[in-house]
Structures are given as C-alpha cells and as structure tokens.
Amino acid sequence: MACAADIGTRVKALKAVTPMGVVVNGGLPDGVRSITVALPGWQPQISHYKVTQQQAAKLGELYANSRTYDDPALIKLIDGVGYLTLSTNTLIGKTAVEYRPNGFTDPDYVLTEGNWL
C-alpha cells in the first residue's frame, strides 16, 4: 500500500499526447489528442474520481465549455493503478482531477491535481 505522499506525487501523472500538425480554426478533429490520468491504488469497489476538462472557446464562440467524467467503467486497472484515457480536440484548456482512493471509509481524503494543456 502506498503512503499518502507517494500517491500525491504519482497522481500528477497527467499526460497529453499530441501529434504534430497544422491547426486551423482553433481545434483538432475528434480523437486526435488524448489525455491519460493515472490513479494509483485504484480499487473499483471503493475508489472514486472526477475529471473536469475545461476547454478554451473556439473561433467564433464566446464561452468555453467543459466536460466531466466520473464513470468507473472508463478506468482500466493495471497493476494496482487505474488509467483513464480521454479523447479531446482541444489545444488549450484545463484538466482538473479529484481522486478519492478510499471513498467509503475516508470520503474527506481527496487528492487534487490540475494541468493546463
């Protein structure tokens, strides 16, 4: 079992992968870019997460939009670490993660991390 400091360090594993190319009209086609979030110590029965992705407004739009993900079925468990991979078409935006490794017995213990893409 990892200690809280170790989990806090590893939850910062927000990663964006972007292929090289030219962007027109402020966005990419759907599915070209992905974000992967690592959730150490993930246990499907008791862990809970919420990922909010705020995207920059596209050309001609006044306001940015946001998407929220919290479905445990989206998590792929590998060696005690849960991985969530999301497709996105944004070039600039904030991704915020709230992670409760043990949401039932310790619901107030929340690990948070954010990253601008």
Kinemage of the C-alpha trace (Angstrom):
@kinemage 1
@onewidth
@group {chain A} dominant
@subgroup {mainchain}
@vectorlist {calphas} color= white
{ca met a 1} P 0.000 0.000 0.000
{ca ala a 2} L 1.444 3.385 -0.979
{ca cys a 3} L 1.655 6.201 1.554
{ca ala a 4} L -0.324 9.420 1.027
{ca ala a 5} L 2.747 11.416 -0.055
{ca asp a 6} L 3.645 8.763 -2.624
{ca ile a 7} L 0.108 8.732 -4.029
{ca gly a 8} L 0.047 12.541 -4.091
{ca thr a 9} L 3.249 12.569 -6.099
{ca arg a 10} L 2.106 9.917 -8.559
{ca val a 11} L -1.368 11.377 -9.120
{ca lys a 12} L 0.379 14.184 -11.006
{ca ala a 13} L 0.673 11.810 -13.936
{ca leu a 14} L -1.480 13.926 -16.211
{ca lys a 15} L -0.154 13.479 -19.694
{ca ala a 16} L -1.181 14.917 -23.017
{ca val a 17} L -0.140 13.366 -26.289
{ca thr a 18} L -0.382 15.492 -29.415
{ca pro a 19} L 0.731 14.590 -32.931
{ca met a 20} L 2.467 17.310 -34.892
{ca gly a 21} L 0.471 19.182 -37.495
{ca val a 22} L -1.144 22.424 -38.542
{ca val a 23} L -4.262 23.565 -36.704
{ca val a 24} L -6.978 25.590 -38.399
{ca asn a 25} L -9.953 27.304 -36.677
{ca gly a 26} L -8.685 26.705 -33.141
{ca gly a 27} L -9.281 22.969 -32.782
{ca leu a 28} L -8.349 19.479 -33.844
{ca pro a 29} L -10.554 16.714 -35.219
{ca asp a 30} L -12.092 14.487 -32.539
{ca gly a 31} L -9.848 11.710 -31.278
{ca val a 32} L -6.545 13.200 -32.457
{ca arg a 33} L -5.341 14.120 -28.973
{ca ser a 34} L -5.708 12.168 -25.755
{ca ile a 35} L -5.247 12.767 -22.036
{ca thr a 36} L -4.261 9.929 -19.712
{ca val a 37} L -4.765 10.160 -15.945
{ca ala a 38} L -3.105 7.629 -13.614
{ca leu a 39} L -4.932 6.859 -10.348
{ca pro a 40} L -2.573 4.907 -8.048
{ca gly a 41} L -4.191 2.481 -5.626
{ca trp a 42} L -7.424 2.333 -7.661
{ca gln a 43} L -9.959 -0.121 -6.237
{ca pro a 44} L -13.136 -0.312 -8.341
{ca gln a 45} L -15.398 -1.014 -5.359
{ca ile a 46} L -14.315 1.915 -3.163
{ca ser a 47} L -12.360 4.484 -5.200
{ca his a 48} L -13.985 7.493 -6.846
{ca tyr a 49} L -12.724 10.086 -9.313
{ca lys a 50} L -13.962 13.139 -11.162
{ca val a 51} L -12.128 14.638 -14.114
{ca thr a 52} L -13.279 18.011 -15.414
{ca gln a 53} L -11.869 19.220 -18.686
{ca gln a 54} L -12.382 22.906 -19.403
{ca gln a 55} L -11.713 23.765 -22.993
{ca ala a 56} L -10.862 27.107 -24.479
{ca ala a 57} L -13.510 28.765 -26.607
{ca lys a 58} L -13.147 28.009 -30.282
{ca leu a 59} L -13.106 30.606 -33.001
{ca gly a 60} L -16.497 32.334 -33.091
{ca glu a 61} L -17.574 31.099 -29.633
{ca leu a 62} L -17.977 33.438 -26.689
{ca tyr a 63} L -17.691 30.917 -23.849
{ca ala a 64} L -15.590 27.838 -23.230
{ca asn a 65} L -17.258 24.534 -22.483
{ca ser a 66} L -16.384 21.807 -20.015
{ca arg a 67} L -16.843 18.057 -19.775
{ca thr a 68} L -16.976 15.972 -16.606
{ca tyr a 69} L -16.096 12.293 -16.336
{ca asp a 70} L -16.756 10.101 -13.282
{ca asp a 71} L -17.776 6.694 -14.646
{ca pro a 72} L -15.734 3.886 -13.005
{ca ala a 73} L -16.300 1.737 -16.105
{ca leu a 74} L -13.903 4.028 -18.019
{ca ile a 75} L -10.961 3.028 -15.773
{ca lys a 76} L -8.531 0.358 -16.948
{ca leu a 77} L -6.792 -1.300 -13.974
{ca ile a 78} L -3.136 -2.333 -14.484
{ca asp a 79} L -1.003 -3.496 -11.536
{ca gly a 80} L -2.991 -1.557 -8.924
{ca val a 81} L -3.082 1.679 -10.927
{ca gly a 82} L -6.237 2.855 -12.657
{ca tyr a 83} L -5.777 4.529 -16.025
{ca leu a 84} L -8.324 6.827 -17.620
{ca thr a 85} L -7.693 7.860 -21.230
{ca leu a 86} L -9.916 10.535 -22.742
{ca ser a 87} L -10.050 11.788 -26.310
{ca thr a 88} L -10.095 15.528 -26.806
{ca asn a 89} L -9.919 18.001 -29.641
{ca thr a 90} L -8.755 20.984 -27.618
{ca leu a 91} L -5.370 22.651 -27.884
{ca ile a 92} L -5.719 24.852 -24.810
{ca gly a 93} L -7.712 24.014 -21.720
{ca lys a 94} L -7.515 22.977 -18.083
{ca thr a 95} L -7.914 19.445 -16.822
{ca ala a 96} L -8.721 19.045 -13.121
{ca val a 97} L -8.695 15.721 -11.256
{ca glu a 98} L -10.310 14.890 -7.912
{ca tyr a 99} L -9.430 11.406 -6.669
{ca arg a 100} L -10.655 9.605 -3.564
{ca pro a 101} L -8.630 6.398 -3.191
{ca asn a 102} L -10.998 5.177 -0.462
{ca gly a 103} L -14.279 6.990 -0.976
{ca phe a 104} L -16.287 4.919 1.516
{ca thr a 105} L -14.237 4.835 4.721
{ca asp a 106} L -12.373 8.123 4.164
{ca pro a 107} L -14.534 10.323 1.891
{ca asp a 108} L -12.849 13.550 3.065
{ca tyr a 109} L -9.422 12.439 1.814
{ca val a 110} L -9.272 13.918 -1.680
{ca leu a 111} L -6.226 14.192 -3.929
{ca thr a 112} L -6.455 17.010 -6.458
{ca glu a 113} L -4.336 17.968 -9.420
{ca gly a 114} L -4.737 20.249 -12.395
{ca asn a 115} L -2.892 20.861 -15.617
{ca trp a 116} L -3.160 23.398 -18.440
{ca leu a 117} L -2.737 21.853 -21.863
